[in-house]
Amino acid sequence: MATRRFDEPEIPKDALRDETVAVVGYGNQGRAHALNLRDSGVRVIVGARPGSASGEEARASGFEVGTAAEVTKRADLIMLTTPDVPMAEIFREGVRPNLRAGQMVLFAHGFNVHFGRIPLVEGVDFGLVSPKGPGAGLRRLYEQGSGLPGLVAVAQDATGRAWDRVLAYAWGCGCRKGLYETSFQEETESDLFGEQAVLCGGIPELVKAGFETLVAAGFSPEVAYFECLHETKLIVDLMVERGLAAMRLAISDTAEWGGFVTGPSVINEESRAAMRETLKRIQSGEFAKDWIAECENGQPNLKKYRKVEAELSVEQVGAPIRESMRG
Ligand SMILES: NC(=O)c1ccc[n+]([C@@H]2O[C@H](COP(=O)([O-])OP(=O)(O)OC[C@H]3O[C@@H](n4cnc5c(N)ncnc54)[C@H](OP(=O)(O)O)[C@@H]3O)[C@@H](O)[C@H]2O)c1
């Protein structure tokens, strides 16, 4: 079933005119939300832990900054943009004890609500505004007078104004290229799946495997880098801007033919079975359980993965190439 899309004429842009928004967490998303909302005429304050470096940055940008507890007392809407795992404790300790009926709690990702780590609170609106892109892009496009698409959802409409608030927030924070209705469940599961199977799992593994195959066969690492990493951007840009068919028209017919006949042998039935397994692990809550345990343990495996990847040949070869392109 096609999802509902809200376009500019349907958005009650002034729904937050008399409200204060607290953005708790001034990182990738939080910084862009806070700056864009403020530039859209919304009253914004920022929540940060004591001694927080990003809290200092928010203060230097002219925001009033307080703890999660302090800003929850002062705000009408509270957007939580800290990392997902510590967010449950920040909510429990700082936000929840200070919530009152009529407020709204917002999320940029449904993880904590969907997996039951943040329970809905009676009398309070709960909504989701998830820009489809990283915060830096959200801010840059907003400054250029453009924006990103966004996913929006309401898990609880206690005030009867939850949808107006969600839509006005989304518009104000820079989601100005279509707002698509979703649910906390759909956003959470599809977001985790997309990042694991395609964006942050599948694509980097494909790049590494392609690079390593060429280098192992005696090709120069620089040539392998250009073929398997550098040129991904050109193809991805074409797919995003024009779609698959038009991307194929923009490449040589040799590349088009080779892609059609070889692609399905690389991403094959085994890969699709792995994708179905990935989705199952997400939907059963197994992935969330493992990730929370990893965080509570100090992220030892995440640190190991980062170190191993930083030492890969594709990284060593790529650094000077990227540097020379910047010059
Ligand atoms: N990144 C994306 O592209 C993206 C896209 C869509 C949705 N989202 C969602 O947006 C939310 C935020 O993600 P993000 O990537 O923007 O987060 P992030 O940049 O990692 O968040 C960093 C911010 O959170 C604060 N913080 C970190 N740990 C904290 C703790 N234990 N207590 C209090 N504050 C803490 C940091 O403060 P300090 O300076 O004190 O460390 C900093 O202000 C998540 O729900 C995520 O799923 C992210």
The ligand as an SDF file (V2000), in Angstrom:
LIG
                    3D

 48 52  0  0  0  0  0  0  0  0999 V2000
   23.1860   10.1210   12.2560 N   0  0  0  0  0  0  0  0  0  0  0  0
   22.2110   10.1150   11.3650 C   0  0  0  0  0  0  0  0  0  0  0  0
   22.4510   10.3270   10.1910 O   0  0  0  0  0  0  0  0  0  0  0  0
   20.7720    9.8680   11.7660 C   0  0  0  0  0  0  0  0  0  0  0  0
   19.7880    9.9090   10.7970 C   0  0  0  0  0  0  0  0  0  0  0  0
   18.4530    9.7740   11.1740 C   0  0  0  0  0  0  0  0  0  0  0  0
   18.1560    9.5400   12.5000 C   0  0  0  0  0  0  0  0  0  0  0  0
   19.1550    9.4500   13.4430 N   0  0  0  0  0  0  0  0  0  0  0  0
   18.7930    9.2600   14.8450 C   0  0  0  0  0  0  0  0  0  0  0  0
   19.0690   10.4970   15.5130 O   0  0  0  0  0  0  0  0  0  0  0  0
   19.4010   10.2270   16.8620 C   0  0  0  0  0  0  0  0  0  0  0  0
   20.7330   10.8630   17.1700 C   0  0  0  0  0  0  0  0  0  0  0  0
   21.7260   10.2550   16.3780 O   0  0  0  0  0  0  0  0  0  0  0  0
   23.0700   11.0550   16.0620 P   0  0  0  0  0  0  0  0  0  0  0  0
   23.8510   10.2300   15.1010 O   0  0  0  0  0  0  0  0  0  0  0  0
   22.7080   12.4570   15.7220 O   0  0  0  0  0  0  0  0  0  0  0  0
   23.7440   11.0320   17.5130 O   0  0  0  0  0  0  0  0  0  0  0  0
   25.2040   11.5430   17.9220 P   0  0  0  0  0  0  0  0  0  0  0  0
   25.7010   12.5560   16.9550 O   0  0  0  0  0  0  0  0  0  0  0  0
   26.0660   10.3760   18.2030 O   0  0  0  0  0  0  0  0  0  0  0  0
   24.8430   12.2590   19.3120 O   0  0  0  0  0  0  0  0  0  0  0  0
   25.7880   12.9610   19.9660 C   0  0  0  0  0  0  0  0  0  0  0  0
   25.1190   13.8700   20.9690 C   0  0  0  0  0  0  0  0  0  0  0  0
   24.5540   13.1060   22.0210 O   0  0  0  0  0  0  0  0  0  0  0  0
   25.1940   13.4760   23.2560 C   0  0  0  0  0  0  0  0  0  0  0  0
   25.3980   12.2920   24.0920 N   0  0  0  0  0  0  0  0  0  0  0  0
   26.0870   11.1770   23.7580 C   0  0  0  0  0  0  0  0  0  0  0  0
   26.0540   10.3030   24.7790 N   0  0  0  0  0  0  0  0  0  0  0  0
   25.3350   10.8880   25.7670 C   0  0  0  0  0  0  0  0  0  0  0  0
   24.9700   10.4940   27.0720 C   0  0  0  0  0  0  0  0  0  0  0  0
   25.3030    9.2880   27.5480 N   0  0  0  0  0  0  0  0  0  0  0  0
   24.2590   11.3800   27.7940 N   0  0  0  0  0  0  0  0  0  0  0  0
   23.9060   12.5820   27.3080 C   0  0  0  0  0  0  0  0  0  0  0  0
   24.2360   13.0130   26.0950 N   0  0  0  0  0  0  0  0  0  0  0  0
   24.9330   12.1600   25.3190 C   0  0  0  0  0  0  0  0  0  0  0  0
   26.5280   14.0760   22.8480 C   0  0  0  0  0  0  0  0  0  0  0  0
   26.9700   14.9270   23.8700 O   0  0  0  0  0  0  0  0  0  0  0  0
   28.5250   15.0400   24.3120 P   0  0  0  0  0  0  0  0  0  0  0  0
   29.1210   16.1570   23.5120 O   0  0  0  0  0  0  0  0  0  0  0  0
   28.3920   15.3690   25.7510 O   0  0  0  0  0  0  0  0  0  0  0  0
   29.1520   13.7040   24.0660 O   0  0  0  0  0  0  0  0  0  0  0  0
   26.1220   14.8150   21.5870 C   0  0  0  0  0  0  0  0  0  0  0  0
   25.4600   16.0270   21.8840 O   0  0  0  0  0  0  0  0  0  0  0  0
   19.3810    8.7300   17.0190 C   0  0  0  0  0  0  0  0  0  0  0  0
   18.0930    8.3690   17.4610 O   0  0  0  0  0  0  0  0  0  0  0  0
   19.6160    8.2380   15.6090 C   0  0  0  0  0  0  0  0  0  0  0  0
   19.1300    6.9370   15.3860 O   0  0  0  0  0  0  0  0  0  0  0  0
   20.4470    9.6320   13.0970 C   0  0  0  0  0  0  0  0  0  0  0  0
  1  2  1  0
  2  3  2  0
  2  4  1  0
  4  5  1  0
  4 48  2  0
  5  6  2  0
  6  7  1  0
  7  8  2  0
  8  9  1  0
  8 48  1  0
  9 10  1  0
  9 46  1  0
 10 11  1  0
 11 12  1  0
 11 44  1  0
 12 13  1  0
 13 14  1  0
 14 15  2  0
 14 16  1  0
 14 17  1  0
 17 18  1  0
 18 19  2  0
 18 20  1  0
 18 21  1  0
 21 22  1  0
 22 23  1  0
 23 24  1  0
 23 42  1  0
 24 25  1  0
 25 26  1  0
 25 36  1  0
 26 27  1  0
 26 35  1  0
 27 28  2  0
 28 29  1  0
 29 30  1  0
 29 35  2  0
 30 31  1  0
 30 32  2  0
 32 33  1  0
 33 34  2  0
 34 35  1  0
 36 37  1  0
 36 42  1  0
 37 38  1  0
 38 39  2  0
 38 40  1  0
 38 41  1  0
 42 43  1  0
 44 45  1  0
 44 46  1  0
 46 47  1  0
M  CHG  2   8   1  16  -1
M  END
$$$$
